[in-house]
Amino acid sequence: MRASLFPNVVIHNFGIGILGQGVFDGEVHNPLGSTFLRVRGGYDLALLVSGAYGIFGQYLQIGVTGKIIRRSLLDKSYTANEIVSQNGISLSDDLKHGVGIGGDIGAILRLPVLFKPAIGITVQNVGDIDLDKAGKISQQINAGLALKPPFPLGQLILAADVVDIGRQIGSDDDLPKRVHLGAEYTPFRILAVRAGLNQGYPTFGATLDLWLLKVAGAYYVEEIGAYAGQRNDQRYVLQMSLGF
């Protein structure tokens, strides 16, 4: 389960925002008859400042984000005896805290040719972000391609991206787990529908844009095993935003 709040202000090529998000996940394990509950959760509070600059007639855009992150992280396993004991467990006592400073950098190249291809690459958490006792956020390199083929009614966008090209997140090297494919169709301004494949699993979503209010929903499956198709986790997302 995840919840987040991101109030922000964007003026032309500059933006600033405060991100607050929390996550909680619990899973029961029973290896060789010994039952325990693994709990992973916590919350982040971050200040983000971003800027972008376009060159060559806006065909190439380069963006940079600086961020300060405060993280409180819980990642621990509890036995059944610990849970039912007189003193029980205290999740707050097991939280680990840390503060770190980092940045992202990215670029998008738009080509004025058939299908209007856009090629993007990002480097997130450049050089890793050290959060002291709360661990670290590893550097991650992502790349993607988007196309806008001619379509008789509305607008169609086809996209493909590969995340963590350098295999710096996790311990596996499975490529299909890092591939995302999708299509977005906008029949008219206020509605966009999406479908695709996330790590080999189908995903669907839609956005309703009512000027000041934007509502988006999605269904997708996340691979939590070592390779695509091993162990899936179904997820539902609902997002609401206000802005003008």
Contacts in CASP RR format, 6 or more apart in sequence:
PFRMAT RR
TARGET T0000
AUTHOR 0000-0000-0000
METHOD contacts of the structure
MODEL  1
MRASLFPNVVIHNFGIGILGQGVFDGEVHNPLGSTFLRVRGGYDLALLVS
GAYGIFGQYLQIGVTGKIIRRSLLDKSYTANEIVSQNGISLSDDLKHGVG
IGGDIGAILRLPVLFKPAIGITVQNVGDIDLDKAGKISQQINAGLALKPP
FPLGQLILAADVVDIGRQIGSDDDLPKRVHLGAEYTPFRILAVRAGLNQG
YPTFGATLDLWLLKVAGAYYVEEIGAYAGQRNDQRYVLQMSLGF
1 23 0 8 1.000
1 24 0 8 1.000
1 25 0 8 1.000
2 21 0 8 1.000
2 22 0 8 1.000
2 23 0 8 1.000
2 24 0 8 1.000
3 21 0 8 1.000
3 22 0 8 1.000
3 23 0 8 1.000
4 19 0 8 1.000
4 20 0 8 1.000
4 21 0 8 1.000
4 22 0 8 1.000
5 19 0 8 1.000
5 20 0 8 1.000
5 21 0 8 1.000
6 17 0 8 1.000
6 18 0 8 1.000
6 19 0 8 1.000
6 20 0 8 1.000
7 17 0 8 1.000
7 18 0 8 1.000
8 15 0 8 1.000
8 16 0 8 1.000
8 17 0 8 1.000
8 18 0 8 1.000
8 48 0 8 1.000
9 15 0 8 1.000
9 16 0 8 1.000
9 17 0 8 1.000
13 51 0 8 1.000
13 52 0 8 1.000
13 53 0 8 1.000
13 54 0 8 1.000
14 50 0 8 1.000
14 51 0 8 1.000
14 52 0 8 1.000
15 49 0 8 1.000
15 50 0 8 1.000
15 51 0 8 1.000
16 47 0 8 1.000
16 48 0 8 1.000
16 49 0 8 1.000
16 50 0 8 1.000
17 47 0 8 1.000
17 48 0 8 1.000
17 49 0 8 1.000
18 45 0 8 1.000
18 46 0 8 1.000
18 47 0 8 1.000
18 48 0 8 1.000
19 44 0 8 1.000
19 45 0 8 1.000
19 46 0 8 1.000
19 48 0 8 1.000
20 43 0 8 1.000
20 44 0 8 1.000
20 45 0 8 1.000
20 46 0 8 1.000
21 43 0 8 1.000
21 44 0 8 1.000
22 41 0 8 1.000
22 42 0 8 1.000
22 43 0 8 1.000
22 44 0 8 1.000
23 40 0 8 1.000
23 41 0 8 1.000
23 42 0 8 1.000
23 43 0 8 1.000
24 39 0 8 1.000
24 40 0 8 1.000
24 41 0 8 1.000
24 42 0 8 1.000
25 39 0 8 1.000
25 40 0 8 1.000
25 41 0 8 1.000
26 37 0 8 1.000
26 38 0 8 1.000
26 39 0 8 1.000
26 40 0 8 1.000
27 37 0 8 1.000
27 38 0 8 1.000
28 35 0 8 1.000
28 36 0 8 1.000
28 37 0 8 1.000
28 38 0 8 1.000
29 35 0 8 1.000
29 36 0 8 1.000
29 37 0 8 1.000
29 38 0 8 1.000
29 77 0 8 1.000
34 79 0 8 1.000
35 79 0 8 1.000
35 80 0 8 1.000
36 77 0 8 1.000
36 78 0 8 1.000
36 79 0 8 1.000
36 80 0 8 1.000
37 77 0 8 1.000
37 78 0 8 1.000
37 80 0 8 1.000
37 83 0 8 1.000
38 76 0 8 1.000
38 77 0 8 1.000
38 78 0 8 1.000
39 74 0 8 1.000
39 75 0 8 1.000
39 76 0 8 1.000
39 77 0 8 1.000
39 78 0 8 1.000
39 91 0 8 1.000
40 74 0 8 1.000
40 75 0 8 1.000
41 73 0 8 1.000
41 74 0 8 1.000
41 75 0 8 1.000
42 71 0 8 1.000
42 72 0 8 1.000
42 73 0 8 1.000
42 74 0 8 1.000
42 95 0 8 1.000
43 71 0 8 1.000
43 72 0 8 1.000
44 69 0 8 1.000
44 70 0 8 1.000
44 71 0 8 1.000
44 72 0 8 1.000
45 69 0 8 1.000
45 70 0 8 1.000
46 67 0 8 1.000
46 68 0 8 1.000
46 69 0 8 1.000
46 70 0 8 1.000
47 67 0 8 1.000
47 68 0 8 1.000
48 65 0 8 1.000
48 66 0 8 1.000
48 67 0 8 1.000
49 65 0 8 1.000
49 66 0 8 1.000
49 67 0 8 1.000
50 63 0 8 1.000
50 64 0 8 1.000
50 65 0 8 1.000
50 66 0 8 1.000
51 63 0 8 1.000
51 64 0 8 1.000
51 65 0 8 1.000
52 61 0 8 1.000
52 62 0 8 1.000
52 63 0 8 1.000
52 64 0 8 1.000
53 61 0 8 1.000
53 62 0 8 1.000
53 63 0 8 1.000
54 60 0 8 1.000
54 61 0 8 1.000
54 62 0 8 1.000
55 61 0 8 1.000
55 62 0 8 1.000
58 110 0 8 1.000
59 109 0 8 1.000
59 110 0 8 1.000
59 111 0 8 1.000
59 112 0 8 1.000
60 107 0 8 1.000
60 108 0 8 1.000
60 109 0 8 1.000
60 110 0 8 1.000
61 107 0 8 1.000
61 108 0 8 1.000
61 110 0 8 1.000
62 105 0 8 1.000
62 106 0 8 1.000
62 107 0 8 1.000
63 105 0 8 1.000
63 106 0 8 1.000
63 107 0 8 1.000
64 103 0 8 1.000
64 104 0 8 1.000
64 105 0 8 1.000
64 106 0 8 1.000
65 103 0 8 1.000
65 104 0 8 1.000
65 105 0 8 1.000
66 101 0 8 1.000
66 102 0 8 1.000
66 103 0 8 1.000
66 104 0 8 1.000
67 101 0 8 1.000
67 102 0 8 1.000
67 103 0 8 1.000
67 104 0 8 1.000
68 99 0 8 1.000
68 100 0 8 1.000
68 101 0 8 1.000
68 102 0 8 1.000
69 99 0 8 1.000
69 100 0 8 1.000
69 101 0 8 1.000
69 102 0 8 1.000
69 129 0 8 1.000
69 131 0 8 1.000
69 137 0 8 1.000
70 97 0 8 1.000
70 98 0 8 1.000
70 99 0 8 1.000
70 100 0 8 1.000
71 97 0 8 1.000
71 98 0 8 1.000
71 99 0 8 1.000
71 131 0 8 1.000
71 134 0 8 1.000
71 135 0 8 1.000
72 95 0 8 1.000
72 96 0 8 1.000
72 97 0 8 1.000
72 98 0 8 1.000
72 134 0 8 1.000
73 95 0 8 1.000
73 96 0 8 1.000
73 97 0 8 1.000
73 131 0 8 1.000
73 134 0 8 1.000
73 135 0 8 1.000
74 91 0 8 1.000
74 94 0 8 1.000
74 95 0 8 1.000
74 96 0 8 1.000
76 94 0 8 1.000
78 89 0 8 1.000
82 88 0 8 1.000
82 89 0 8 1.000
83 89 0 8 1.000
96 133 0 8 1.000
96 134 0 8 1.000
96 135 0 8 1.000
97 132 0 8 1.000
97 133 0 8 1.000
97 134 0 8 1.000
98 131 0 8 1.000
98 132 0 8 1.000
98 133 0 8 1.000
98 134 0 8 1.000
98 135 0 8 1.000
99 131 0 8 1.000
99 132 0 8 1.000
100 129 0 8 1.000
100 130 0 8 1.000
100 131 0 8 1.000
100 132 0 8 1.000
101 129 0 8 1.000
102 125 0 8 1.000
102 126 0 8 1.000
102 129 0 8 1.000
103 124 0 8 1.000
103 125 0 8 1.000
103 126 0 8 1.000
103 129 0 8 1.000
104 122 0 8 1.000
104 123 0 8 1.000
104 124 0 8 1.000
104 125 0 8 1.000
104 126 0 8 1.000
105 122 0 8 1.000
105 123 0 8 1.000
105 126 0 8 1.000
106 120 0 8 1.000
106 121 0 8 1.000
106 122 0 8 1.000
106 123 0 8 1.000
107 120 0 8 1.000
107 121 0 8 1.000
107 122 0 8 1.000
108 118 0 8 1.000
108 119 0 8 1.000
108 120 0 8 1.000
109 118 0 8 1.000
109 119 0 8 1.000
109 120 0 8 1.000
110 116 0 8 1.000
110 117 0 8 1.000
110 118 0 8 1.000
111 117 0 8 1.000
111 118 0 8 1.000
111 119 0 8 1.000
115 147 0 8 1.000
115 148 0 8 1.000
115 149 0 8 1.000
116 147 0 8 1.000
116 148 0 8 1.000
117 145 0 8 1.000
117 146 0 8 1.000
117 147 0 8 1.000
118 145 0 8 1.000
118 146 0 8 1.000
118 147 0 8 1.000
119 143 0 8 1.000
119 144 0 8 1.000
119 145 0 8 1.000
120 143 0 8 1.000
120 144 0 8 1.000
120 145 0 8 1.000
121 141 0 8 1.000
121 142 0 8 1.000
121 143 0 8 1.000
121 144 0 8 1.000
122 141 0 8 1.000
122 142 0 8 1.000
122 143 0 8 1.000
123 139 0 8 1.000
123 140 0 8 1.000
123 141 0 8 1.000
124 139 0 8 1.000
124 140 0 8 1.000
124 141 0 8 1.000
124 142 0 8 1.000
125 137 0 8 1.000
125 138 0 8 1.000
125 139 0 8 1.000
125 140 0 8 1.000
126 139 0 8 1.000
127 139 0 8 1.000
128 136 0 8 1.000
128 137 0 8 1.000
128 138 0 8 1.000
128 139 0 8 1.000
129 136 0 8 1.000
129 137 0 8 1.000
130 136 0 8 1.000
131 137 0 8 1.000
138 168 0 8 1.000
138 169 0 8 1.000
139 168 0 8 1.000
140 163 0 8 1.000
140 164 0 8 1.000
140 168 0 8 1.000
140 169 0 8 1.000
141 164 0 8 1.000
141 165 0 8 1.000
141 166 0 8 1.000
141 168 0 8 1.000
142 161 0 8 1.000
142 162 0 8 1.000
142 163 0 8 1.000
142 164 0 8 1.000
142 165 0 8 1.000
143 161 0 8 1.000
143 162 0 8 1.000
143 165 0 8 1.000
144 159 0 8 1.000
144 160 0 8 1.000
144 161 0 8 1.000
144 162 0 8 1.000
145 159 0 8 1.000
145 160 0 8 1.000
145 161 0 8 1.000
146 157 0 8 1.000
146 158 0 8 1.000
146 159 0 8 1.000
147 157 0 8 1.000
147 158 0 8 1.000
147 159 0 8 1.000
148 155 0 8 1.000
148 156 0 8 1.000
148 157 0 8 1.000
148 158 0 8 1.000
149 156 0 8 1.000
149 158 0 8 1.000
151 185 0 8 1.000
153 187 0 8 1.000
154 185 0 8 1.000
154 186 0 8 1.000
154 187 0 8 1.000
154 188 0 8 1.000
155 185 0 8 1.000
155 186 0 8 1.000
156 183 0 8 1.000
156 184 0 8 1.000
156 185 0 8 1.000
156 186 0 8 1.000
157 183 0 8 1.000
157 184 0 8 1.000
157 185 0 8 1.000
158 182 0 8 1.000
158 183 0 8 1.000
159 180 0 8 1.000
159 181 0 8 1.000
159 182 0 8 1.000
159 183 0 8 1.000
159 184 0 8 1.000
160 179 0 8 1.000
160 180 0 8 1.000
160 181 0 8 1.000
160 182 0 8 1.000
161 179 0 8 1.000
161 180 0 8 1.000
162 175 0 8 1.000
162 178 0 8 1.000
162 179 0 8 1.000
162 180 0 8 1.000
163 178 0 8 1.000
163 180 0 8 1.000
164 178 0 8 1.000
165 178 0 8 1.000
167 173 0 8 1.000
171 226 0 8 1.000
172 225 0 8 1.000
172 226 0 8 1.000
172 227 0 8 1.000
174 226 0 8 1.000
174 227 0 8 1.000
174 228 0 8 1.000
176 199 0 8 1.000
176 200 0 8 1.000
176 227 0 8 1.000
176 228 0 8 1.000
177 199 0 8 1.000
177 223 0 8 1.000
177 227 0 8 1.000
177 228 0 8 1.000
178 199 0 8 1.000
179 197 0 8 1.000
179 199 0 8 1.000
179 200 0 8 1.000
180 197 0 8 1.000
180 198 0 8 1.000
180 199 0 8 1.000
181 196 0 8 1.000
181 197 0 8 1.000
182 194 0 8 1.000
182 195 0 8 1.000
182 196 0 8 1.000
182 197 0 8 1.000
182 203 0 8 1.000
183 194 0 8 1.000
183 195 0 8 1.000
183 196 0 8 1.000
184 192 0 8 1.000
184 193 0 8 1.000
184 194 0 8 1.000
185 192 0 8 1.000
185 193 0 8 1.000
185 194 0 8 1.000
186 192 0 8 1.000
186 193 0 8 1.000
187 193 0 8 1.000
189 209 0 8 1.000
190 208 0 8 1.000
190 209 0 8 1.000
190 210 0 8 1.000
191 206 0 8 1.000
191 207 0 8 1.000
191 208 0 8 1.000
191 209 0 8 1.000
192 206 0 8 1.000
192 207 0 8 1.000
192 209 0 8 1.000
193 205 0 8 1.000
193 206 0 8 1.000
194 203 0 8 1.000
194 204 0 8 1.000
194 205 0 8 1.000
194 206 0 8 1.000
194 207 0 8 1.000
194 218 0 8 1.000
195 202 0 8 1.000
195 203 0 8 1.000
195 204 0 8 1.000
195 205 0 8 1.000
196 202 0 8 1.000
196 203 0 8 1.000
196 204 0 8 1.000
197 203 0 8 1.000
198 220 0 8 1.000
198 221 0 8 1.000
198 222 0 8 1.000
199 221 0 8 1.000
199 222 0 8 1.000
199 223 0 8 1.000
199 228 0 8 1.000
199 229 0 8 1.000
200 223 0 8 1.000
200 228 0 8 1.000
200 229 0 8 1.000
201 220 0 8 1.000
201 221 0 8 1.000
201 223 0 8 1.000
201 229 0 8 1.000
201 232 0 8 1.000
202 221 0 8 1.000
203 218 0 8 1.000
203 219 0 8 1.000
203 220 0 8 1.000
203 221 0 8 1.000
204 218 0 8 1.000
204 219 0 8 1.000
204 220 0 8 1.000
205 216 0 8 1.000
205 217 0 8 1.000
205 218 0 8 1.000
205 219 0 8 1.000
206 216 0 8 1.000
206 217 0 8 1.000
206 218 0 8 1.000
207 214 0 8 1.000
207 215 0 8 1.000
207 216 0 8 1.000
207 217 0 8 1.000
208 214 0 8 1.000
208 215 0 8 1.000
208 216 0 8 1.000
211 244 0 8 1.000
212 242 0 8 1.000
212 243 0 8 1.000
212 244 0 8 1.000
213 240 0 8 1.000
213 241 0 8 1.000
213 242 0 8 1.000
214 240 0 8 1.000
214 241 0 8 1.000
214 242 0 8 1.000
214 243 0 8 1.000
215 238 0 8 1.000
215 239 0 8 1.000
215 240 0 8 1.000
216 237 0 8 1.000
216 238 0 8 1.000
216 239 0 8 1.000
216 240 0 8 1.000
216 241 0 8 1.000
217 236 0 8 1.000
217 237 0 8 1.000
217 238 0 8 1.000
217 239 0 8 1.000
218 236 0 8 1.000
218 237 0 8 1.000
219 234 0 8 1.000
219 235 0 8 1.000
219 236 0 8 1.000
219 237 0 8 1.000
220 234 0 8 1.000
220 235 0 8 1.000
220 237 0 8 1.000
221 232 0 8 1.000
221 233 0 8 1.000
221 234 0 8 1.000
221 235 0 8 1.000
222 232 0 8 1.000
222 233 0 8 1.000
222 235 0 8 1.000
223 229 0 8 1.000
223 230 0 8 1.000
223 231 0 8 1.000
223 232 0 8 1.000
223 233 0 8 1.000
224 231 0 8 1.000
224 232 0 8 1.000
224 233 0 8 1.000
225 231 0 8 1.000
END
